[in-house]
Amino acid sequence: MTKKDDEFKALRATIQQRGTARMVVVPVVFVGWAATAVATAAVITVAVSTLVPLLILVAGFESVFALHVNVERIGRYLQVFHEGEDAGWETVASRFGQRFAAAAPDPLFGRLFVLATSVNFLPAALGWENVPELVVLAALHLLFINRIRLARAFVVTQRETDVERFVALRQDIQSGSGIRDPEPDVRESASESD
């Protein structure tokens, strides 16, 4: 087994583990959100109590998003540097996603997070005490929904963009230009100034 085979095997295992982690994180986040929402509503009776459960949703979504982006990026690396011209799993999966986008599930669970965010806002909408408080809470919830929308838009273009970037990197490496380490220049200029 070559070093390249070992790398391929390790990266495929990483994709599998992170994909599984994402499937575990989502239910844990929603259970944690629901428990926090109930607990804060029982203890804090003002509309501001929706902020703590909102933070749980935000943290959970960002975790799911990071896991997905990194899995996709590793997949594109494998596609460019390991599959090359051969149409392996990563190439086929990428083309399937492009061609049949409507058939794909939501990898970020965005609809669920938007629904949970909307439900999270209900106590504030029903129990607000003054307009500025309601406006601030609505703005924070809408800001998070917009973040979900932007993340979903990023995911749509990520595969294509990452393939282009990795192809450019591969061409740089093959042409010998490679990627320079900026650190030697910094050290040289620092020693010259002394």
CNS distance restraints for C-alpha pairs under 8 A (distance, minus, plus):
assign (resid   1 and name CA) (resid   5 and name CA) 6.01 0.50 0.50
assign (resid   1 and name CA) (resid   6 and name CA) 6.88 0.50 0.50
assign (resid   2 and name CA) (resid   6 and name CA) 6.31 0.50 0.50
assign (resid   3 and name CA) (resid   7 and name CA) 6.19 0.50 0.50
assign (resid   4 and name CA) (resid   8 and name CA) 6.16 0.50 0.50
assign (resid   4 and name CA) (resid  82 and name CA) 7.87 0.50 0.50
assign (resid   5 and name CA) (resid   9 and name CA) 6.14 0.50 0.50
assign (resid   6 and name CA) (resid  10 and name CA) 6.09 0.50 0.50
assign (resid   7 and name CA) (resid  11 and name CA) 6.06 0.50 0.50
assign (resid   8 and name CA) (resid  12 and name CA) 6.11 0.50 0.50
assign (resid   8 and name CA) (resid  78 and name CA) 7.00 0.50 0.50
assign (resid   8 and name CA) (resid  82 and name CA) 7.16 0.50 0.50
assign (resid   9 and name CA) (resid  13 and name CA) 6.22 0.50 0.50
assign (resid  10 and name CA) (resid  14 and name CA) 6.21 0.50 0.50
assign (resid  11 and name CA) (resid  15 and name CA) 6.24 0.50 0.50
assign (resid  11 and name CA) (resid  74 and name CA) 6.92 0.50 0.50
assign (resid  11 and name CA) (resid  78 and name CA) 7.86 0.50 0.50
assign (resid  12 and name CA) (resid  16 and name CA) 6.28 0.50 0.50
assign (resid  13 and name CA) (resid  17 and name CA) 6.13 0.50 0.50
assign (resid  14 and name CA) (resid  18 and name CA) 6.06 0.50 0.50
assign (resid  14 and name CA) (resid  71 and name CA) 7.82 0.50 0.50
assign (resid  15 and name CA) (resid  19 and name CA) 5.94 0.50 0.50
assign (resid  15 and name CA) (resid  71 and name CA) 5.33 0.50 0.50
assign (resid  15 and name CA) (resid  74 and name CA) 7.20 0.50 0.50
assign (resid  15 and name CA) (resid  75 and name CA) 7.49 0.50 0.50
assign (resid  16 and name CA) (resid  20 and name CA) 6.17 0.50 0.50
assign (resid  17 and name CA) (resid  21 and name CA) 6.05 0.50 0.50
assign (resid  18 and name CA) (resid  22 and name CA) 6.14 0.50 0.50
assign (resid  18 and name CA) (resid  67 and name CA) 6.13 0.50 0.50
assign (resid  18 and name CA) (resid  68 and name CA) 7.87 0.50 0.50
assign (resid  18 and name CA) (resid  71 and name CA) 6.75 0.50 0.50
assign (resid  19 and name CA) (resid  23 and name CA) 6.56 0.50 0.50
assign (resid  19 and name CA) (resid  67 and name CA) 7.36 0.50 0.50
assign (resid  19 and name CA) (resid  68 and name CA) 7.41 0.50 0.50
assign (resid  19 and name CA) (resid  71 and name CA) 7.20 0.50 0.50
assign (resid  20 and name CA) (resid  24 and name CA) 6.41 0.50 0.50
assign (resid  21 and name CA) (resid  25 and name CA) 5.98 0.50 0.50
assign (resid  21 and name CA) (resid  67 and name CA) 7.99 0.50 0.50
assign (resid  22 and name CA) (resid  26 and name CA) 6.36 0.50 0.50
assign (resid  22 and name CA) (resid  63 and name CA) 7.95 0.50 0.50
assign (resid  22 and name CA) (resid  64 and name CA) 5.69 0.50 0.50
assign (resid  22 and name CA) (resid  67 and name CA) 6.48 0.50 0.50
assign (resid  22 and name CA) (resid  68 and name CA) 7.59 0.50 0.50
assign (resid  23 and name CA) (resid  27 and name CA) 7.39 0.50 0.50
assign (resid  24 and name CA) (resid  28 and name CA) 6.49 0.50 0.50
assign (resid  25 and name CA) (resid  29 and name CA) 5.97 0.50 0.50
assign (resid  25 and name CA) (resid  60 and name CA) 7.23 0.50 0.50
assign (resid  25 and name CA) (resid  63 and name CA) 7.82 0.50 0.50
assign (resid  25 and name CA) (resid  64 and name CA) 7.12 0.50 0.50
assign (resid  26 and name CA) (resid  30 and name CA) 6.34 0.50 0.50
assign (resid  26 and name CA) (resid  60 and name CA) 7.10 0.50 0.50
assign (resid  26 and name CA) (resid  64 and name CA) 7.28 0.50 0.50
assign (resid  27 and name CA) (resid  31 and name CA) 6.05 0.50 0.50
assign (resid  28 and name CA) (resid  32 and name CA) 5.95 0.50 0.50
assign (resid  29 and name CA) (resid  33 and name CA) 5.90 0.50 0.50
assign (resid  29 and name CA) (resid  56 and name CA) 6.92 0.50 0.50
assign (resid  29 and name CA) (resid  57 and name CA) 6.80 0.50 0.50
assign (resid  29 and name CA) (resid  60 and name CA) 5.53 0.50 0.50
assign (resid  30 and name CA) (resid  34 and name CA) 6.03 0.50 0.50
assign (resid  30 and name CA) (resid  57 and name CA) 7.55 0.50 0.50
assign (resid  31 and name CA) (resid  35 and name CA) 6.10 0.50 0.50
assign (resid  32 and name CA) (resid  36 and name CA) 5.99 0.50 0.50
assign (resid  32 and name CA) (resid  56 and name CA) 7.20 0.50 0.50
assign (resid  33 and name CA) (resid  37 and name CA) 5.95 0.50 0.50
assign (resid  33 and name CA) (resid  53 and name CA) 5.31 0.50 0.50
assign (resid  33 and name CA) (resid  54 and name CA) 7.70 0.50 0.50
assign (resid  33 and name CA) (resid  56 and name CA) 5.70 0.50 0.50
assign (resid  33 and name CA) (resid  57 and name CA) 6.42 0.50 0.50
assign (resid  34 and name CA) (resid  38 and name CA) 6.19 0.50 0.50
assign (resid  34 and name CA) (resid  53 and name CA) 7.58 0.50 0.50
assign (resid  35 and name CA) (resid  39 and name CA) 6.07 0.50 0.50
assign (resid  36 and name CA) (resid  40 and name CA) 5.91 0.50 0.50
assign (resid  36 and name CA) (resid  52 and name CA) 7.25 0.50 0.50
assign (resid  36 and name CA) (resid  53 and name CA) 5.58 0.50 0.50
assign (resid  37 and name CA) (resid  41 and name CA) 6.00 0.50 0.50
assign (resid  37 and name CA) (resid  49 and name CA) 7.87 0.50 0.50
assign (resid  37 and name CA) (resid  50 and name CA) 6.93 0.50 0.50
assign (resid  37 and name CA) (resid  52 and name CA) 7.59 0.50 0.50
assign (resid  37 and name CA) (resid  53 and name CA) 5.28 0.50 0.50
assign (resid  37 and name CA) (resid 120 and name CA) 7.46 0.50 0.50
assign (resid  38 and name CA) (resid  42 and name CA) 6.17 0.50 0.50
assign (resid  39 and name CA) (resid  43 and name CA) 6.28 0.50 0.50
assign (resid  40 and name CA) (resid  44 and name CA) 5.36 0.50 0.50
assign (resid  40 and name CA) (resid  45 and name CA) 7.79 0.50 0.50
assign (resid  40 and name CA) (resid  49 and name CA) 5.72 0.50 0.50
assign (resid  40 and name CA) (resid  50 and name CA) 7.62 0.50 0.50
assign (resid  40 and name CA) (resid  52 and name CA) 7.58 0.50 0.50
assign (resid  40 and name CA) (resid  53 and name CA) 7.98 0.50 0.50
assign (resid  41 and name CA) (resid  45 and name CA) 5.70 0.50 0.50
assign (resid  41 and name CA) (resid  46 and name CA) 7.96 0.50 0.50
assign (resid  41 and name CA) (resid  49 and name CA) 6.30 0.50 0.50
assign (resid  41 and name CA) (resid  50 and name CA) 7.87 0.50 0.50
assign (resid  44 and name CA) (resid  49 and name CA) 5.78 0.50 0.50
assign (resid  45 and name CA) (resid  49 and name CA) 6.95 0.50 0.50
assign (resid  46 and name CA) (resid 124 and name CA) 7.73 0.50 0.50
assign (resid  46 and name CA) (resid 127 and name CA) 6.99 0.50 0.50
assign (resid  46 and name CA) (resid 128 and name CA) 7.21 0.50 0.50
assign (resid  46 and name CA) (resid 129 and name CA) 7.78 0.50 0.50
assign (resid  47 and name CA) (resid 123 and name CA) 6.19 0.50 0.50
assign (resid  47 and name CA) (resid 124 and name CA) 4.28 0.50 0.50
assign (resid  47 and name CA) (resid 125 and name CA) 7.78 0.50 0.50
assign (resid  47 and name CA) (resid 127 and name CA) 5.88 0.50 0.50
assign (resid  47 and name CA) (resid 128 and name CA) 5.51 0.50 0.50
assign (resid  47 and name CA) (resid 129 and name CA) 7.62 0.50 0.50
assign (resid  47 and name CA) (resid 133 and name CA) 7.84 0.50 0.50
assign (resid  47 and name CA) (resid 134 and name CA) 7.78 0.50 0.50
assign (resid  48 and name CA) (resid 124 and name CA) 7.06 0.50 0.50
assign (resid  48 and name CA) (resid 133 and name CA) 7.72 0.50 0.50
assign (resid  48 and name CA) (resid 137 and name CA) 7.28 0.50 0.50
assign (resid  49 and name CA) (resid  53 and name CA) 7.78 0.50 0.50
assign (resid  50 and name CA) (resid  54 and name CA) 6.16 0.50 0.50
assign (resid  50 and name CA) (resid 120 and name CA) 6.24 0.50 0.50
assign (resid  50 and name CA) (resid 121 and name CA) 6.61 0.50 0.50
assign (resid  50 and name CA) (resid 123 and name CA) 7.17 0.50 0.50
assign (resid  50 and name CA) (resid 124 and name CA) 6.76 0.50 0.50
assign (resid  51 and name CA) (resid  55 and name CA) 6.21 0.50 0.50
assign (resid  51 and name CA) (resid 137 and name CA) 7.72 0.50 0.50
assign (resid  52 and name CA) (resid  56 and name CA) 6.63 0.50 0.50
assign (resid  53 and name CA) (resid  57 and name CA) 6.44 0.50 0.50
assign (resid  53 and name CA) (resid 120 and name CA) 7.23 0.50 0.50
assign (resid  54 and name CA) (resid  58 and name CA) 6.17 0.50 0.50
assign (resid  54 and name CA) (resid 117 and name CA) 6.92 0.50 0.50
assign (resid  54 and name CA) (resid 120 and name CA) 6.94 0.50 0.50
assign (resid  54 and name CA) (resid 141 and name CA) 7.51 0.50 0.50
assign (resid  55 and name CA) (resid  59 and name CA) 6.06 0.50 0.50
assign (resid  56 and name CA) (resid  60 and name CA) 6.05 0.50 0.50
assign (resid  57 and name CA) (resid  61 and name CA) 6.02 0.50 0.50
assign (resid  57 and name CA) (resid 113 and name CA) 7.06 0.50 0.50
assign (resid  57 and name CA) (resid 116 and name CA) 7.89 0.50 0.50
assign (resid  57 and name CA) (resid 117 and name CA) 7.42 0.50 0.50
assign (resid  58 and name CA) (resid  62 and name CA) 6.13 0.50 0.50
assign (resid  58 and name CA) (resid 144 and name CA) 7.04 0.50 0.50
assign (resid  59 and name CA) (resid  63 and name CA) 6.22 0.50 0.50
assign (resid  60 and name CA) (resid  64 and name CA) 6.30 0.50 0.50
assign (resid  61 and name CA) (resid  65 and name CA) 6.00 0.50 0.50
assign (resid  61 and name CA) (resid 108 and name CA) 7.50 0.50 0.50
assign (resid  61 and name CA) (resid 113 and name CA) 7.25 0.50 0.50
assign (resid  61 and name CA) (resid 148 and name CA) 7.97 0.50 0.50
assign (resid  62 and name CA) (resid  66 and name CA) 6.02 0.50 0.50
assign (resid  63 and name CA) (resid  67 and name CA) 6.16 0.50 0.50
assign (resid  64 and name CA) (resid  68 and name CA) 6.14 0.50 0.50
assign (resid  64 and name CA) (resid 108 and name CA) 6.20 0.50 0.50
assign (resid  65 and name CA) (resid  69 and name CA) 6.08 0.50 0.50
assign (resid  65 and name CA) (resid 108 and name CA) 6.01 0.50 0.50
assign (resid  65 and name CA) (resid 151 and name CA) 7.42 0.50 0.50
assign (resid  66 and name CA) (resid  70 and name CA) 6.11 0.50 0.50
assign (resid  67 and name CA) (resid  71 and name CA) 6.12 0.50 0.50
assign (resid  68 and name CA) (resid  72 and name CA) 6.13 0.50 0.50
assign (resid  68 and name CA) (resid 107 and name CA) 7.11 0.50 0.50
assign (resid  68 and name CA) (resid 108 and name CA) 7.21 0.50 0.50
assign (resid  69 and name CA) (resid  73 and name CA) 6.10 0.50 0.50
assign (resid  69 and name CA) (resid 155 and name CA) 7.40 0.50 0.50
assign (resid  69 and name CA) (resid 158 and name CA) 7.93 0.50 0.50
assign (resid  70 and name CA) (resid  74 and name CA) 6.13 0.50 0.50
assign (resid  71 and name CA) (resid  75 and name CA) 6.15 0.50 0.50
assign (resid  72 and name CA) (resid  76 and name CA) 6.23 0.50 0.50
assign (resid  72 and name CA) (resid 158 and name CA) 7.84 0.50 0.50
assign (resid  72 and name CA) (resid 159 and name CA) 6.88 0.50 0.50
assign (resid  73 and name CA) (resid  77 and name CA) 6.22 0.50 0.50
assign (resid  73 and name CA) (resid 159 and name CA) 7.55 0.50 0.50
assign (resid  73 and name CA) (resid 162 and name CA) 6.56 0.50 0.50
assign (resid  74 and name CA) (resid  78 and name CA) 6.25 0.50 0.50
assign (resid  75 and name CA) (resid  79 and name CA) 6.10 0.50 0.50
assign (resid  75 and name CA) (resid  90 and name CA) 6.06 0.50 0.50
assign (resid  76 and name CA) (resid  80 and name CA) 6.17 0.50 0.50
assign (resid  76 and name CA) (resid  90 and name CA) 7.01 0.50 0.50
assign (resid  76 and name CA) (resid 159 and name CA) 6.81 0.50 0.50
assign (resid  76 and name CA) (resid 162 and name CA) 6.31 0.50 0.50
assign (resid  76 and name CA) (resid 163 and name CA) 5.69 0.50 0.50
assign (resid  76 and name CA) (resid 166 and name CA) 7.46 0.50 0.50
assign (resid  77 and name CA) (resid  81 and name CA) 5.82 0.50 0.50
assign (resid  77 and name CA) (resid  82 and name CA) 7.60 0.50 0.50
assign (resid  77 and name CA) (resid 163 and name CA) 7.51 0.50 0.50
assign (resid  77 and name CA) (resid 166 and name CA) 6.43 0.50 0.50
assign (resid  78 and name CA) (resid  82 and name CA) 4.97 0.50 0.50
assign (resid  78 and name CA) (resid  83 and name CA) 6.47 0.50 0.50
assign (resid  78 and name CA) (resid  90 and name CA) 7.07 0.50 0.50
assign (resid  79 and name CA) (resid  83 and name CA) 5.04 0.50 0.50
assign (resid  79 and name CA) (resid  84 and name CA) 6.53 0.50 0.50
assign (resid  79 and name CA) (resid  88 and name CA) 7.55 0.50 0.50
assign (resid  79 and name CA) (resid  90 and name CA) 5.29 0.50 0.50
assign (resid  79 and name CA) (resid  91 and name CA) 5.80 0.50 0.50
assign (resid  79 and name CA) (resid 163 and name CA) 7.87 0.50 0.50
assign (resid  80 and name CA) (resid  84 and name CA) 5.30 0.50 0.50
assign (resid  80 and name CA) (resid 163 and name CA) 6.82 0.50 0.50
assign (resid  80 and name CA) (resid 166 and name CA) 6.41 0.50 0.50
assign (resid  80 and name CA) (resid 167 and name CA) 6.32 0.50 0.50
assign (resid  80 and name CA) (resid 170 and name CA) 7.82 0.50 0.50
assign (resid  81 and name CA) (resid 166 and name CA) 7.93 0.50 0.50
assign (resid  81 and name CA) (resid 170 and name CA) 7.26 0.50 0.50
assign (resid  83 and name CA) (resid  87 and name CA) 6.72 0.50 0.50
assign (resid  83 and name CA) (resid  88 and name CA) 5.98 0.50 0.50
assign (resid  83 and name CA) (resid  90 and name CA) 7.91 0.50 0.50
assign (resid  83 and name CA) (resid  91 and name CA) 7.70 0.50 0.50
assign (resid  87 and name CA) (resid  91 and name CA) 5.45 0.50 0.50
assign (resid  87 and name CA) (resid  92 and name CA) 6.26 0.50 0.50
assign (resid  88 and name CA) (resid  92 and name CA) 6.21 0.50 0.50
assign (resid  89 and name CA) (resid  93 and name CA) 5.90 0.50 0.50
assign (resid  90 and name CA) (resid  94 and name CA) 5.99 0.50 0.50
assign (resid  91 and name CA) (resid  95 and name CA) 6.18 0.50 0.50
assign (resid  92 and name CA) (resid  96 and name CA) 5.98 0.50 0.50
assign (resid  93 and name CA) (resid  97 and name CA) 6.13 0.50 0.50
assign (resid  94 and name CA) (resid  98 and name CA) 6.35 0.50 0.50
assign (resid  94 and name CA) (resid 159 and name CA) 7.04 0.50 0.50
assign (resid  95 and name CA) (resid  99 and name CA) 6.01 0.50 0.50
assign (resid  96 and name CA) (resid 100 and name CA) 5.69 0.50 0.50
assign (resid  96 and name CA) (resid 101 and name CA) 7.56 0.50 0.50
assign (resid  97 and name CA) (resid 101 and name CA) 5.11 0.50 0.50
assign (resid  97 and name CA) (resid 104 and name CA) 6.81 0.50 0.50
assign (resid 100 and name CA) (resid 104 and name CA) 7.07 0.50 0.50
assign (resid 106 and name CA) (resid 110 and name CA) 6.71 0.50 0.50
assign (resid 106 and name CA) (resid 111 and name CA) 7.80 0.50 0.50
assign (resid 108 and name CA) (resid 152 and name CA) 7.28 0.50 0.50
assign (resid 109 and name CA) (resid 113 and name CA) 6.43 0.50 0.50
assign (resid 110 and name CA) (resid 114 and name CA) 6.10 0.50 0.50
assign (resid 110 and name CA) (resid 148 and name CA) 6.17 0.50 0.50
assign (resid 110 and name CA) (resid 149 and name CA) 7.77 0.50 0.50
assign (resid 110 and name CA) (resid 152 and name CA) 7.34 0.50 0.50
assign (resid 111 and name CA) (resid 115 and name CA) 6.11 0.50 0.50
assign (resid 112 and name CA) (resid 116 and name CA) 6.07 0.50 0.50
assign (resid 113 and name CA) (resid 117 and name CA) 6.00 0.50 0.50
assign (resid 113 and name CA) (resid 148 and name CA) 7.91 0.50 0.50
assign (resid 114 and name CA) (resid 118 and name CA) 6.15 0.50 0.50
assign (resid 114 and name CA) (resid 145 and name CA) 5.96 0.50 0.50
assign (resid 114 and name CA) (resid 148 and name CA) 7.59 0.50 0.50
assign (resid 115 and name CA) (resid 119 and name CA) 6.22 0.50 0.50
assign (resid 116 and name CA) (resid 120 and name CA) 5.91 0.50 0.50
assign (resid 117 and name CA) (resid 121 and name CA) 6.29 0.50 0.50
assign (resid 117 and name CA) (resid 141 and name CA) 6.55 0.50 0.50
assign (resid 117 and name CA) (resid 145 and name CA) 7.40 0.50 0.50
assign (resid 118 and name CA) (resid 122 and name CA) 6.70 0.50 0.50
assign (resid 118 and name CA) (resid 141 and name CA) 7.69 0.50 0.50
assign (resid 121 and name CA) (resid 125 and name CA) 6.19 0.50 0.50
assign (resid 121 and name CA) (resid 137 and name CA) 7.71 0.50 0.50
assign (resid 121 and name CA) (resid 138 and name CA) 7.29 0.50 0.50
assign (resid 121 and name CA) (resid 141 and name CA) 6.98 0.50 0.50
assign (resid 122 and name CA) (resid 126 and name CA) 6.01 0.50 0.50
assign (resid 123 and name CA) (resid 127 and name CA) 5.63 0.50 0.50
assign (resid 123 and name CA) (resid 128 and name CA) 7.87 0.50 0.50
assign (resid 124 and name CA) (resid 128 and name CA) 5.33 0.50 0.50
assign (resid 124 and name CA) (resid 134 and name CA) 6.67 0.50 0.50
assign (resid 124 and name CA) (resid 137 and name CA) 7.23 0.50 0.50
assign (resid 125 and name CA) (resid 134 and name CA) 6.94 0.50 0.50
assign (resid 128 and name CA) (resid 133 and name CA) 7.06 0.50 0.50
assign (resid 128 and name CA) (resid 134 and name CA) 5.94 0.50 0.50
assign (resid 129 and name CA) (resid 133 and name CA) 7.30 0.50 0.50
assign (resid 129 and name CA) (resid 134 and name CA) 7.79 0.50 0.50
assign (resid 130 and name CA) (resid 134 and name CA) 6.54 0.50 0.50
assign (resid 131 and name CA) (resid 135 and name CA) 6.09 0.50 0.50
assign (resid 132 and name CA) (resid 136 and name CA) 6.16 0.50 0.50
assign (resid 133 and name CA) (resid 137 and name CA) 6.22 0.50 0.50
assign (resid 134 and name CA) (resid 138 and name CA) 5.96 0.50 0.50
assign (resid 135 and name CA) (resid 139 and name CA) 5.99 0.50 0.50
assign (resid 136 and name CA) (resid 140 and name CA) 6.24 0.50 0.50
assign (resid 137 and name CA) (resid 141 and name CA) 6.26 0.50 0.50
assign (resid 138 and name CA) (resid 142 and name CA) 6.02 0.50 0.50
assign (resid 139 and name CA) (resid 143 and name CA) 5.88 0.50 0.50
assign (resid 140 and name CA) (resid 144 and name CA) 6.38 0.50 0.50
assign (resid 141 and name CA) (resid 145 and name CA) 6.37 0.50 0.50
assign (resid 142 and name CA) (resid 146 and name CA) 6.08 0.50 0.50
assign (resid 143 and name CA) (resid 147 and name CA) 6.24 0.50 0.50
assign (resid 144 and name CA) (resid 148 and name CA) 6.37 0.50 0.50
assign (resid 145 and name CA) (resid 149 and name CA) 6.34 0.50 0.50
assign (resid 146 and name CA) (resid 150 and name CA) 6.17 0.50 0.50
assign (resid 147 and name CA) (resid 151 and name CA) 6.10 0.50 0.50
assign (resid 148 and name CA) (resid 152 and name CA) 6.16 0.50 0.50
assign (resid 149 and name CA) (resid 153 and name CA) 6.28 0.50 0.50
assign (resid 150 and name CA) (resid 154 and name CA) 6.20 0.50 0.50
assign (resid 151 and name CA) (resid 155 and name CA) 6.23 0.50 0.50
assign (resid 152 and name CA) (resid 156 and name CA) 6.47 0.50 0.50
assign (resid 153 and name CA) (resid 157 and name CA) 7.00 0.50 0.50
assign (resid 154 and name CA) (resid 158 and name CA) 5.96 0.50 0.50
assign (resid 155 and name CA) (resid 159 and name CA) 7.51 0.50 0.50
assign (resid 157 and name CA) (resid 161 and name CA) 6.17 0.50 0.50
assign (resid 158 and name CA) (resid 162 and name CA) 5.84 0.50 0.50
assign (resid 159 and name CA) (resid 163 and name CA) 6.11 0.50 0.50
assign (resid 160 and name CA) (resid 164 and name CA) 6.31 0.50 0.50
assign (resid 161 and name CA) (resid 165 and name CA) 6.24 0.50 0.50
assign (resid 162 and name CA) (resid 166 and name CA) 6.05 0.50 0.50
assign (resid 163 and name CA) (resid 167 and name CA) 6.00 0.50 0.50
assign (resid 164 and name CA) (resid 168 and name CA) 6.19 0.50 0.50
assign (resid 165 and name CA) (resid 169 and name CA) 6.20 0.50 0.50
assign (resid 166 and name CA) (resid 170 and name CA) 6.03 0.50 0.50
assign (resid 167 and name CA) (resid 171 and name CA) 6.16 0.50 0.50
assign (resid 168 and name CA) (resid 172 and name CA) 6.18 0.50 0.50
assign (resid 169 and name CA) (resid 173 and name CA) 6.16 0.50 0.50
assign (resid 169 and name CA) (resid 178 and name CA) 7.61 0.50 0.50
assign (resid 170 and name CA) (resid 174 and name CA) 6.05 0.50 0.50
assign (resid 171 and name CA) (resid 175 and name CA) 5.97 0.50 0.50
assign (resid 172 and name CA) (resid 176 and name CA) 6.26 0.50 0.50
assign (resid 172 and name CA) (resid 177 and name CA) 5.30 0.50 0.50
assign (resid 172 and name CA) (resid 178 and name CA) 5.06 0.50 0.50
assign (resid 172 and name CA) (resid 179 and name CA) 7.56 0.50 0.50
assign (resid 173 and name CA) (resid 177 and name CA) 6.04 0.50 0.50
assign (resid 173 and name CA) (resid 178 and name CA) 4.37 0.50 0.50
assign (resid 173 and name CA) (resid 179 and name CA) 7.47 0.50 0.50
assign (resid 174 and name CA) (resid 178 and name CA) 7.64 0.50 0.50
assign (resid 182 and name CA) (resid 186 and name CA) 6.60 0.50 0.50
assign (resid 183 and name CA) (resid 187 and name CA) 6.24 0.50 0.50
assign (resid 184 and name CA) (resid 188 and name CA) 6.00 0.50 0.50
assign (resid 185 and name CA) (resid 189 and name CA) 6.10 0.50 0.50
assign (resid 186 and name CA) (resid 190 and name CA) 6.10 0.50 0.50
assign (resid 187 and name CA) (resid 191 and name CA) 6.13 0.50 0.50
assign (resid 188 and name CA) (resid 192 and name CA) 6.13 0.50 0.50
assign (resid 189 and name CA) (resid 193 and name CA) 6.24 0.50 0.50
assign (resid 190 and name CA) (resid 194 and name CA) 6.71 0.50 0.50
